[in-house]
Amino acid sequence: MAEKKAFPLRMNVAMMKAIEKWAADEFRSVNGQIEWILHQALAEAGRLKEGADVPKEEPGKEGAVKKESKKR
């Protein structure tokens, strides 16, 4: 298992509530959900090294990030 680094994180209330709901929908901890979201974003951007540890808690199809649904 990869070593993990703890750090404080601040975010606005609306974003936190959305992540809490998403995590609950996926039966995952908020911390696990944030780690999964970050992993997906890094992989999509090509910034994750090959062989990097994947968060153990994989979401169901409902939680998958879809490229076509992203708005920028």
N, CA, C and O atoms as a GROMACS GRO file, in nm:
protein
  288
    1MET      N    1   0.084  -0.118   0.000
    1MET     CA    2   0.000   0.000   0.000
    1MET      C    3   0.088   0.124   0.000
    1MET      O    4   0.190   0.130   0.069
    2ALA      N    5   0.048   0.222  -0.076
    2ALA     CA    6   0.126   0.345  -0.088
    2ALA      C    7   0.113   0.429   0.039
    2ALA      O    8   0.010   0.429   0.106
    3GLU      N    9   0.221   0.499   0.068
    3GLU     CA   10   0.219   0.590   0.182
    3GLU      C   11   0.126   0.707   0.149
    3GLU      O   12   0.121   0.754   0.035
    4LYS      N   13   0.053   0.754   0.250
    4LYS     CA   14  -0.039   0.866   0.229
    4LYS      C   15   0.005   0.984   0.313
    4LYS      O   16   0.056   0.967   0.423
    5LYS      N   17  -0.016   1.102   0.260
    5LYS     CA   18   0.020   1.225   0.330
    5LYS      C   19  -0.108   1.296   0.370
    5LYS      O   20  -0.197   1.317   0.288
    6ALA      N   21  -0.117   1.333   0.496
    6ALA     CA   22  -0.234   1.406   0.547
    6ALA      C   23  -0.209   1.556   0.537
    6ALA      O   24  -0.097   1.603   0.556
    7PHE      N   25  -0.314   1.631   0.505
    7PHE     CA   26  -0.303   1.776   0.500
    7PHE      C   27  -0.442   1.837   0.516
    7PHE      O   28  -0.542   1.773   0.482
    8PRO      N   29  -0.450   1.960   0.568
    8PRO     CA   30  -0.581   2.026   0.583
    8PRO      C   31  -0.631   2.075   0.447
    8PRO      O   32  -0.552   2.114   0.361
    9LEU      N   33  -0.760   2.074   0.429
    9LEU     CA   34  -0.820   2.118   0.304
    9LEU      C   35  -0.940   2.206   0.334
    9LEU      O   36  -1.027   2.169   0.413
   10ARG      N   37  -0.944   2.323   0.273
   10ARG     CA   38  -1.059   2.412   0.289
   10ARG      C   39  -1.134   2.417   0.157
   10ARG      O   40  -1.073   2.421   0.050
   11MET      N   41  -1.268   2.417   0.166
   11MET     CA   42  -1.350   2.434   0.046
   11MET      C   43  -1.481   2.499   0.086
   11MET      O   44  -1.518   2.499   0.203
   12ASN      N   45  -1.551   2.553  -0.013
   12ASN     CA   46  -1.675   2.621   0.021
   12ASN      C   47  -1.782   2.518   0.061
   12ASN      O   48  -1.773   2.400   0.027
   13VAL      N   49  -1.881   2.566   0.133
   13VAL     CA   50  -1.983   2.479   0.191
   13VAL      C   51  -2.061   2.403   0.084
   13VAL      O   52  -2.088   2.284   0.100
   14ALA      N   53  -2.098   2.470  -0.024
   14ALA     CA   54  -2.176   2.404  -0.129
   14ALA      C   55  -2.099   2.288  -0.191
   14ALA      O   56  -2.156   2.181  -0.216
   15MET      N   57  -1.970   2.308  -0.215
   15MET     CA   58  -1.888   2.202  -0.272
   15MET      C   59  -1.877   2.084  -0.175
   15MET      O   60  -1.886   1.969  -0.216
   16MET      N   61  -1.859   2.114  -0.048
   16MET     CA   62  -1.847   2.008   0.053
   16MET      C   63  -1.977   1.927   0.062
   16MET      O   64  -1.973   1.805   0.071
   17LYS      N   65  -2.090   1.996   0.061
   17LYS     CA   66  -2.219   1.926   0.067
   17LYS      C   67  -2.238   1.835  -0.055
   17LYS      O   68  -2.287   1.723  -0.042
   18ALA      N   69  -2.197   1.883  -0.172
   18ALA     CA   70  -2.209   1.803  -0.293
   18ALA      C   71  -2.121   1.678  -0.285
   18ALA      O   72  -2.163   1.570  -0.325
   19ILE      N   73  -2.001   1.693  -0.233
   19ILE     CA   74  -1.909   1.579  -0.219
   19ILE      C   75  -1.962   1.482  -0.114
   19ILE      O   76  -1.954   1.360  -0.133
   20GLU      N   77  -2.016   1.534  -0.004
   20GLU     CA   78  -2.074   1.446   0.099
   20GLU      C   79  -2.189   1.363   0.042
   20GLU      O   80  -2.199   1.244   0.069
   21LYS      N   81  -2.274   1.426  -0.037
   21LYS     CA   82  -2.387   1.352  -0.097
   21LYS      C   83  -2.337   1.248  -0.195
   21LYS      O   84  -2.383   1.134  -0.194
   22TRP      N   85  -2.243   1.286  -0.280
   22TRP     CA   86  -2.187   1.193  -0.378
   22TRP      C   87  -2.123   1.074  -0.306
   22TRP      O   88  -2.142   0.960  -0.347
   23ALA      N   89  -2.048   1.102  -0.201
   23ALA     CA   90  -1.982   0.995  -0.125
   23ALA      C   91  -2.087   0.901  -0.064
   23ALA      O   92  -2.071   0.779  -0.070
   24ALA      N   93  -2.192   0.957  -0.007
   24ALA     CA   94  -2.298   0.874   0.051
   24ALA      C   95  -2.366   0.789  -0.056
   24ALA      O   96  -2.396   0.672  -0.033
   25ASP      N   97  -2.390   0.847  -0.173
   25ASP     CA   98  -2.452   0.774  -0.284
   25ASP      C   99  -2.366   0.656  -0.328
   25ASP      O  100  -2.418   0.555  -0.374
   26GLU      N  101  -2.234   0.670  -0.314
   26GLU     CA  102  -2.140   0.567  -0.357
   26GLU      C  103  -2.094   0.478  -0.240
   26GLU      O  104  -2.007   0.392  -0.258
   27PHE      N  105  -2.154   0.497  -0.120
   27PHE     CA  106  -2.118   0.420  -0.001
   27PHE      C  107  -1.968   0.429   0.027
   27PHE      O  108  -1.901   0.328   0.048
   28ARG      N  109  -1.918   0.551   0.026
   28ARG     CA  110  -1.776   0.578   0.040
   28ARG      C  111  -1.758   0.691   0.140
   28ARG      O  112  -1.848   0.773   0.159
   29SER      N  113  -1.643   0.698   0.205
   29SER     CA  114  -1.613   0.809   0.295
   29SER      C  115  -1.589   0.935   0.212
   29SER      O  116  -1.556   0.928   0.094
   30VAL      N  117  -1.606   1.051   0.276
   30VAL     CA  118  -1.579   1.177   0.207
   30VAL      C  119  -1.433   1.181   0.163
   30VAL      O  120  -1.403   1.222   0.051
   31ASN      N  121  -1.344   1.139   0.250
   31ASN     CA  122  -1.202   1.137   0.215
   31ASN      C  123  -1.176   1.046   0.095
   31ASN      O  124  -1.102   1.083   0.003
   32GLY      N  125  -1.236   0.928   0.096
   32GLY     CA  126  -1.221   0.836  -0.017
   32GLY      C  127  -1.277   0.894  -0.146
   32GLY      O  128  -1.221   0.874  -0.253
   33GLN      N  129  -1.388   0.966  -0.135
   33GLN     CA  130  -1.448   1.028  -0.253
   33GLN      C  131  -1.358   1.136  -0.311
   33GLN      O  132  -1.337   1.143  -0.432
   34ILE      N  133  -1.303   1.220  -0.223
   34ILE     CA  134  -1.213   1.326  -0.269
   34ILE      C  135  -1.090   1.265  -0.336
   34ILE      O  136  -1.045   1.312  -0.440
   35GLU      N  137  -1.035   1.160  -0.276
   35GLU     CA  138  -0.919   1.093  -0.334
   35GLU      C  139  -0.953   1.036  -0.472
   35GLU      O  140  -0.873   1.046  -0.565
   36TRP      N  141  -1.071   0.975  -0.486
   36TRP     CA  142  -1.112   0.918  -0.614
   36TRP      C  143  -1.129   1.028  -0.719
   36TRP      O  144  -1.085   1.012  -0.833
   37ILE      N  145  -1.194   1.139  -0.681
   37ILE     CA  146  -1.215   1.251  -0.774
   37ILE      C  147  -1.080   1.305  -0.822
   37ILE      O  148  -1.061   1.328  -0.942
   38LEU      N  149  -0.987   1.324  -0.730
   38LEU     CA  150  -0.854   1.374  -0.768
   38LEU      C  151  -0.781   1.275  -0.858
   38LEU      O  152  -0.716   1.315  -0.955
   39HIS      N  153  -0.792   1.147  -0.827
   39HIS     CA  154  -0.727   1.045  -0.910
   39HIS      C  155  -0.782   1.050  -1.052
   39HIS      O  156  -0.705   1.046  -1.148
   40GLN      N  157  -0.914   1.058  -1.066
   40GLN     CA  158  -0.976   1.065  -1.198
   40GLN      C  159  -0.930   1.188  -1.276
   40GLN      O  160  -0.899   1.180  -1.394
   41ALA      N  161  -0.926   1.303  -1.208
   41ALA     CA  162  -0.884   1.428  -1.274
   41ALA      C  163  -0.738   1.420  -1.319
   41ALA      O  164  -0.706   1.461  -1.430
   42LEU      N  165  -0.651   1.366  -1.234
   42LEU     CA  166  -0.510   1.353  -1.270
   42LEU      C  167  -0.490   1.256  -1.386
   42LEU      O  168  -0.410   1.282  -1.477
   43ALA      N  169  -0.562   1.145  -1.384
   43ALA     CA  170  -0.551   1.047  -1.492
   43ALA      C  171  -0.600   1.107  -1.624
   43ALA      O  172  -0.536   1.089  -1.727
   44GLU      N  173  -0.712   1.176  -1.620
   44GLU     CA  174  -0.768   1.237  -1.741
   44GLU      C  175  -0.676   1.343  -1.799
   44GLU      O  176  -0.668   1.359  -1.921
   45ALA      N  177  -0.607   1.416  -1.713
   45ALA     CA  178  -0.516   1.522  -1.758
   45ALA      C  179  -0.380   1.468  -1.799
   45ALA      O  180  -0.294   1.544  -1.845
   46GLY      N  181  -0.358   1.337  -1.782
   46GLY     CA  182  -0.230   1.278  -1.818
   46GLY      C  183  -0.120   1.314  -1.721
   46GLY      O  184  -0.002   1.314  -1.759
   47ARG      N  185  -0.154   1.344  -1.598
   47ARG     CA  186  -0.054   1.386  -1.500
   47ARG      C  187  -0.027   1.279  -1.395
   47ARG      O  188   0.047   1.303  -1.299
   48LEU      N  189  -0.084   1.163  -1.412
   48LEU     CA  190  -0.064   1.054  -1.317
   48LEU      C  191   0.036   0.956  -1.376
   48LEU      O  192   0.020   0.911  -1.489
   49LYS      N  193   0.139   0.924  -1.299
   49LYS     CA  194   0.241   0.831  -1.347
   49LYS      C  195   0.180   0.692  -1.364
   49LYS      O  196   0.093   0.652  -1.287
   50GLU      N  197   0.227   0.620  -1.466
   50GLU     CA  198   0.182   0.483  -1.485
   50GLU      C  199   0.220   0.400  -1.365
   50GLU      O  200   0.328   0.416  -1.309
   51GLY      N  201   0.130   0.312  -1.324
   51GLY     CA  202   0.156   0.227  -1.209
   51GLY      C  203   0.121   0.294  -1.078
   51GLY      O  204   0.142   0.236  -0.972
   52ALA      N  205   0.067   0.416  -1.083
   52ALA     CA  206   0.027   0.484  -0.960
   52ALA      C  207  -0.088   0.408  -0.895
   52ALA      O  208  -0.174   0.353  -0.964
   53ASP      N  209  -0.088   0.406  -0.764
   53ASP     CA  210  -0.194   0.336  -0.692
   53ASP      C  211  -0.330   0.396  -0.724
   53ASP      O  212  -0.347   0.518  -0.726
   54VAL      N  213  -0.424   0.308  -0.750
   54VAL     CA  214  -0.562   0.350  -0.775
   54VAL      C  215  -0.636   0.339  -0.642
   54VAL      O  216  -0.619   0.240  -0.571
   55PRO      N  217  -0.718   0.439  -0.608
   55PRO     CA  218  -0.796   0.426  -0.485
   55PRO      C  219  -0.874   0.296  -0.486
   55PRO      O  220  -0.933   0.260  -0.589
   56LYS      N  221  -0.876   0.224  -0.375
   56LYS     CA  222  -0.939   0.093  -0.368
   56LYS      C  223  -1.089   0.098  -0.393
   56LYS      O  224  -1.145   0.005  -0.451
   57GLU      N  225  -1.153   0.205  -0.350
   57GLU     CA  226  -1.297   0.213  -0.361
   57GLU      C  227  -1.337   0.264  -0.499
   57GLU      O  228  -1.337   0.385  -0.522
   58GLU      N  229  -1.371   0.175  -0.589
   58GLU     CA  230  -1.415   0.213  -0.722
   58GLU      C  231  -1.564   0.244  -0.718
   58GLU      O  232  -1.640   0.168  -0.658
   59PRO      N  233  -1.607   0.354  -0.779
   59PRO     CA  234  -1.750   0.386  -0.778
   59PRO      C  235  -1.826   0.300  -0.876
   59PRO      O  236  -1.769   0.240  -0.966
   60GLY      N  237  -1.958   0.297  -0.858
   60GLY     CA  238  -2.045   0.230  -0.955
   60GLY      C  239  -2.056   0.317  -1.078
   60GLY      O  240  -1.995   0.424  -1.086
   61LYS      N  241  -2.133   0.273  -1.173
   61LYS     CA  242  -2.148   0.347  -1.297
   61LYS      C  243  -2.205   0.486  -1.273
   61LYS      O  244  -2.174   0.579  -1.347
   62GLU      N  245  -2.289   0.500  -1.168
   62GLU     CA  246  -2.350   0.629  -1.138
   62GLU      C  247  -2.247   0.736  -1.106
   62GLU      O  248  -2.268   0.853  -1.136
   63GLY      N  249  -2.135   0.697  -1.044
   63GLY     CA  250  -2.036   0.794  -1.001
   63GLY      C  251  -1.926   0.822  -1.101
   63GLY      O  252  -1.839   0.906  -1.076
   64ALA      N  253  -1.928   0.753  -1.212
   64ALA     CA  254  -1.821   0.770  -1.310
   64ALA      C  255  -1.824   0.910  -1.370
   64ALA      O  256  -1.930   0.965  -1.400
   65VAL      N  257  -1.707   0.967  -1.386
   65VAL     CA  258  -1.695   1.099  -1.446
   65VAL      C  259  -1.700   1.081  -1.597
   65VAL      O  260  -1.621   1.005  -1.653
   66LYS      N  261  -1.793   1.149  -1.662
   66LYS     CA  262  -1.808   1.137  -1.806
   66LYS      C  263  -1.751   1.261  -1.873
   66LYS      O  264  -1.786   1.373  -1.836
   67LYS      N  265  -1.664   1.240  -1.971
   67LYS     CA  266  -1.602   1.353  -2.040
   67LYS      C  267  -1.705   1.441  -2.107
   67LYS      O  268  -1.693   1.564  -2.103
   68GLU      N  269  -1.808   1.382  -2.170
   68GLU     CA  270  -1.903   1.461  -2.244
   68GLU      C  271  -1.993   1.545  -2.153
   68GLU      O  272  -2.055   1.641  -2.199
   69SER      N  273  -2.001   1.510  -2.024
   69SER     CA  274  -2.086   1.586  -1.934
   69SER      C  275  -2.013   1.701  -1.866
   69SER      O  276  -2.074   1.784  -1.799
   70LYS      N  277  -1.881   1.707  -1.884
   70LYS     CA  278  -1.803   1.813  -1.821
   70LYS      C  279  -1.822   1.943  -1.896
   70LYS      O  280  -1.818   1.946  -2.019
   71LYS      N  281  -1.841   2.051  -1.821
   71LYS     CA  282  -1.852   2.184  -1.882
   71LYS      C  283  -1.739   2.270  -1.833
   71LYS      O  284  -1.705   2.267  -1.714
   72ARG      N  285  -1.679   2.346  -1.922
   72ARG     CA  286  -1.567   2.433  -1.883
   72ARG      C  287  -1.598   2.573  -1.921
   72ARG      O  288  -1.517   2.663  -1.897
   0.00000   0.00000   0.00000
